[in-house]
Amino acid sequence: MKRTILHLIFALLLTGISQHVFGQNTYEDLQGRFVLDLPKGWALEPQTVDKVYIFKGKSKSLIVEYNEDTNDIDQLFLNGLATLKSSGLSKPETHSEIKQLKINGLQAKWGVYKSDYNASGITVTLYGLVGSLGLQDQGLYAIAILNEKDLKKWEAVIENIFQSFRLPGEQLSGVQEISSTETADDSDVSQAATTNGPTADAEDGGSQKSAPTRWTHDEFSITLPEGWHEQEGNRAMEKEMIGWFNYAPIAGANSMLFCYQGIIWNRKLISQTADKTVKAAMPDAELTNSYVTKLANNKKANVMVYTGSGVSNGNEVELGSVNIIYRGGKCVLHQFGLGPLKEIATLEKQLLAIANSVE
């Protein structure tokens, strides 16, 4: 297997983790309202309104409005959605599920909307990213507007900025997804945003979770639970690597799927190969847990959990890796997961759910 490609991939993954865990540009509000991390080169624009913040970098902006009267994330979210409507997304429709989150210990909500926008006779699709956050007795919403071309490049960057919001003096402690729902009809958003407290429409909005994704290979198929997304173009990277996925609820959490075929590939040899793969990402990796479990199809899976660290942009990042070896069709599969050490238990649970879905 080509280690050069893996080292390049791991360098990208570590960059994603370190930029989230170690903010390159931390902004601390002078009035002690909040702290957040910005990408390198981003800064606060001069304020003309005390409660409105515009953070800008590389022609992209994140607009934040602070509200000292409420910390209700549903109401704040509706306020943000109303601002999107007045900014060009006149008929917003949900582009992805709306997430109820806990960000660094604070209640939050996040979603992405889309709407056609007509400018000088030319119709384009705009995407509005909106999040709300409760800060003790106060709160805020944050919005960003992207065109279709920029969505893929900038969506994760904007979301990572939002996920770095915290109270002054607090450290980043991670993101936990509490639930995921589809929103109700947004036709009354403007009216709802002017009321005090959550409206009936906000409380009675749909609660149906989006369906997991079935991912198919020539030899088998697996189910990707909610929050998992395939990285585009990964199947051509090298022979054994057939899938590369990221887990949106945990910044920097990724999984690669390797398929080994042929009589030489027994579990012992694949375990040794898995160990080398882990140490390509974390040279100081230590095996901290190893066990065998039975999957839903009554076949066994070997599970190995490692802890270690990596260095990116001069920052040392504490990492964890979950590795699961099991059979799928004629493949003996190695499911490799890498993410922040503090989230390793969640990553292990997620990857076991994927392994249990193999058919």
N, C-alpha and C positions, 0 to 999 in steps of 0.2 A: 504494500500500500504506500502511496506517495506521501511522505511526511511533510514535504515542503508546502503542499497545498493546505494540509491541516494546520501547520504553524501559521500560515497567513490568515486562515479562518479564525483561529484562536486569538490572534492579535486583534482582529476586528471585534470579537466577542468581549475581550477584556477591556477594550476601549469603551464599549457601550456600558459596561458595568462601572468602570472607574469614573466616567464622566457623570454618571448618576450619583454614585456614592460620594465622590469627591468633587463638589461643585467648583468649576474653574473660576467662577465669578459670583461670589455670594453677595446678595443685596440684603441689607438690614434696614428696614423702614425706620426713619429718624424718629417717628412718633411711637415706636415700639409695637406696631400692629402685627407685623409678620416678618418672616425671613424666607427667602427663596434663593435657589441657585440658578444662575443664568449661564448659557454657553459662552465660551470665550468670545469677546468682541461685542456682546450684548450690553446694553446700558439703559437706565431710566431716562426717558426724554424729559425736558423741563415741564413741570406741572403747571397747568393753568387752573385746575380744579383740585382742591385739597384731597378729595376722596377718589380721584381717578388717576391711575398710573398707566403709562404706556411704555412697555419695555420693547426695545427695538434692536435688531441686529440683522445684517445681511438682507435688507429689504423686507424682512418679516417682522411682525409685531404681535405682542400679546397685550391685550387691554384688560386691566383689572379695575373693578369698581368696589370699593370698600363700603360696607353698610354697618353703621353702628347701632341700628335699631333692631336687627334680627340676626339670628344664627341658623334660621330654618333653611336647610339646604334645598328643599323643594321650592320654596318661594324665591330664593336667590337664583336657582336654576332657571325658573320662569322669567325672572328679570333679565338674565343673560340672554335667554332665547328671544325676548322682546327686543333687546338691543340688536341682535343679529337681524331680526326682521326689518328694523329701521335702517340697517346698514347695507341692504341689498338682497338679503335672502328673504324675499317677500313671502314665499310659500315654502317654508322649511319642511322637509321630510326626513325621517330618521335614515341615516346612512349605515349605522351600526347600532348594536344594542346600547341602551342607557345603563350605566353601571352605578350601583351604590357601593361606595368604597369607604375604607378607613385609611387615611393618609397621615402617616406619622402621628397616629393616635387621634386624628380629627375626622369627624364625619364629613363625607364629600360625595359628590355626584359628578359624572362625566359622560359626555355623549358627543356624537358627530352627526351633523345635519347637512343636507344638500338642497340646493334650489337653483333653478335657472335664473339668469340675470341678463337682461337685454341692454346692451350699450351701443348706441348709434346703429341700431338695426342688426347687430350681431349678438346672438344668444350664446352665452357661455354658462357652464355649470360651476357654481361656487360651493365650497364646503365650509361650514361653520363649526369650529371646535368650541365647546362650551363646558365649563366646569364650575361647580359651586362648592364652597367650603365653610364650615362652621368654625369660628375662632372664639371659644368661650362664649361670651354674650353677644359677640359681633359676628360678622361673616363677610364674605366677598364672593363675587363671581368673576370668571376670567373667560375671555373669548379671543379667538383668532380666526381669520378668514383666509382661506387658501383657494387657489384655482386647481383645476383637475391635474395639471402637470406637476404642481408642487406638493400635492397631497402625500404621495408616497414618500417623498424625501423629507418632508417637514412634520408630518403628523406625529411621529414618535418623539421628535425633538420638543415640540410644543407640549405633548403629554408629559414628558419627563420633567419639564420646567414646572408644570402644574403639580406633579407628584412630589416636588421638593418643598412645597409650602409647609411651613411649620411655625410654631410659636417661638418668639425670641428666647434664646437659652436652651432650646430643645435640639436634640440631634435627629438625624434621619433614622427612622426606625422601620421603614418599609411600607408597602402598600398591601392591603388586604381587601379582596373583592367580597362584599357581603352578599350582593344579589345582582342580577342583571334582568332588566325588563324592557319591553317595548313601550314607548310612550303613547299616550292617548292622542287624539286629533289635536293639532296645534292651532286650530283656527281661532281659538279664543285666547291665545297667548297674551296679546297686548292688554286685554281686559284683566286677565288673571294677574298680570304683573303689577297692576296698580292697587290690588287689594292687600289687606293685611293678613298674613298667615296663609297656609296652603289652601287652595280652592278645592271644591268637591271633585273637579276634573283631575286635579293633581293627585288627590288621594285615591281616586277610583281608576287611575290609569291602568292599562293592561299590565298584568304581571307574568305573562307567558315568557319563559326563557327561550332564547334562541336555541335551535337544535344543534347538537354536536355535528361535526363534519366527518363523513366517512371518506377515508383516504385509501386509494386502491393501487396495488402493485400487481404485476403479472402473476405472482405466486400467492398473494394473500391480500387482506385488507384489514385496516385498523380504524378505530374511531378516535378522532381528535376531540377531546372535551372542549367545552366553551372556553375561549380565550387563546387557543392555540391556532397559529397561522403558519402556512408553509412559506419559506423563503423562496422567492422566485428564482428559477434557473439553476437550482442546486443539484438536480439529478445528473447533470453533465459534468460535475466536478471531478469525479474519479469513479472507478469501476465499482468498488464495494459500497460507497456512500450513495444511498438511494433517496434520502430525505433529510431535509434540514428545516427545523421548525423553531419558532419563537413563541414564548408564553407571555402575552401582553400584561397580565396582572402583576408579574414580577419583573421589574426592570433588569435587563441583562440575562434573563433565564432563557436558555436555548436547549434544543435537543437535536442530535444527529442520529440517523438510522442507517446502520450498515448491514448488508446482506452478504453472507458467506455461503458459497455452494461448492460441493466437491467432497470427496471422501476424506481429504486431509483435515477438514475443518471440524474437529471435535470441540466440545465445550472447554476443555482444558486449554487448547491452543488459542481459542477465541478469547478466553479469560486473560491469557498472557498478552494477546494483542490489545485487549481493552486496557490493560494496565499501562502499556506503552502509549496508548492514545491519551489516557488521563495525564500522564507525565509530560506529554507534549504540551499540554495546557498548563499544568501545575508541576514544575520540576520537583517541588518538595512534597508532593502528594503522599499522604499516608492512608492506608486502608483502615477505616475505623469500624466498619460493620460489613459482614458477609453472611448471607443466608440463602436457603433454597425455599421457594414457596410454590404452591400449586395454583395454576391459573384456572380461569373459569372453564376452559376446555379440557381440564384434568391433566394437562401437560405441565411439566415443572419449569420454573424460571430461576436462574441464578442471579442474585442481587448483590452488588458490591457498592459500598458507599465510601467515598474518599473525602478528605479535607486537605486544604493546602492554601496556597496563595499565588498570586500573579502580580506582575508589575506592568503598569501602563501609564504613560505620560508622567512618569516619576512617582506615581502613587502605588503603594502596596495594597492589594485588594484581597480580602479573605474570601476564599471560594470553597464550594462544595461540588462534588460530582457524583451523580447516581448512574450506575451502569446495570442494565438488565439484559440477560442473555436468554433467549427462548426461540422456539421454532415457529416459523410461519411458512406454510407450504414446503417448498424444497429449500428454503433459506433457513440458516441458523442466524437469527437476528441479534445484533448488538445495539441496544438502545442506549445512547450516551447522552447524559444531561449535565449541563454546567450552569451554575448560577451563584448568587451571593450566599455565603455560608449561613447567614441567619435565616434564609428561606429554604434550606435544604430539605427539611421535613415535608414542606408543601410540595416541593419539586418531586420528591420520592413518591408521594401519594399520587401525584398527577401521572407520572410515568408508569406506575403500576396499573393505574386505570387504563392507560393505553395498551399495555401488555395484555391485560385481561380481556380486551376487546378483539384480539386477533382471531381471524377466521380464514 
